[in-house]
Amino acid sequence: MKIKKGFVLRELCGEYMVAGEGMEQINFNKLIRLNASAAYLWQEVAEREFTADTLAELLVGKYGIPEPQAQADATALCQVWKREGLIE
């Protein structure tokens, strides 16, 4: 998977938001709110290919959570990002 071109992460008043910018995302008319963990993951994989396993490894490394929990969280996050059209 990869984050689609034209999506950027912004911090607004302490909240993390993903917005579409540029001609690639001209029809994307919403903001997607991310919590701090999701924003961390976004920043880590913004310029590269990744899988749910990649995200799980990052979660374990940063937060020290158990692998099964990290895997479940990463899989759920990928599903949300896919549903919202943020990744390909």
C-alpha positions in Angstrom: 0.0 0.0 0.0 1.0 3.6 -0.4 -0.6 6.9 0.6 -2.1 8.5 -2.5 -0.4 11.5 -4.0 -2.0 14.8 -3.0 -2.9 14.0 0.6 -1.1 15.9 3.4 -1.1 15.7 7.2 -1.6 19.0 9.0 -1.8 19.9 12.6 -4.5 22.4 13.4 -5.0 23.6 17.0 -3.6 20.4 18.4 -5.6 18.1 16.1 -4.2 16.1 13.2 -6.0 16.3 9.9 -5.5 14.8 6.5 -6.6 16.9 3.6 -6.4 16.6 -0.2 -4.4 19.2 -2.0 -3.7 19.7 -5.7 -5.4 18.7 -8.9 -5.2 14.9 -8.0 -7.6 15.5 -5.1 -9.9 18.2 -6.6 -13.0 16.1 -5.7 -11.9 15.3 -2.2 -14.0 17.7 -0.1 -13.4 16.5 3.5 -10.9 16.4 6.3 -10.0 13.2 8.0 -9.1 13.5 11.6 -6.3 11.3 13.0 -5.3 10.6 16.6 -1.7 11.0 17.6 -0.8 7.4 16.9 -2.3 7.4 13.5 -0.6 10.7 12.7 2.7 9.1 13.8 2.2 6.2 11.5 1.2 8.5 8.6 4.4 10.4 9.0 6.5 7.3 9.1 5.1 5.8 5.9 4.2 8.9 3.9 6.9 8.4 1.3 7.1 4.7 1.1 5.3 1.4 0.5 3.9 -0.2 3.6 1.7 -3.0 4.9 -0.4 -3.6 8.0 2.6 -5.5 9.3 4.8 -2.4 8.8 2.4 -0.3 10.8 2.2 -2.9 13.6 6.0 -3.0 13.9 6.0 0.8 14.2 3.4 0.6 16.9 5.3 -2.0 18.9 8.5 -0.1 18.6 7.1 3.3 19.6 4.5 2.3 22.2 5.6 -1.1 23.3 2.2 -2.6 23.0 1.7 -6.4 22.5 2.1 -7.6 18.9 -1.5 -9.0 18.6 -2.9 -5.6 19.7 -0.6 -3.7 17.3 -1.6 -6.0 14.4 -5.3 -5.6 15.1 -5.0 -1.8 15.4 -2.8 -1.6 12.2 -5.3 -3.7 10.2 -8.2 -1.6 11.4 -6.4 1.6 10.5 -5.6 0.3 7.0 -9.2 -0.5 6.4 -10.3 3.0 7.4 -7.6 4.6 5.2 -8.7 2.4 2.3 -12.4 3.1 2.8 -11.7 6.9 2.9 -9.6 6.7 -0.3 -6.4 7.7 1.3 -4.3 4.8 0.2 -3.9 2.6 -2.9 
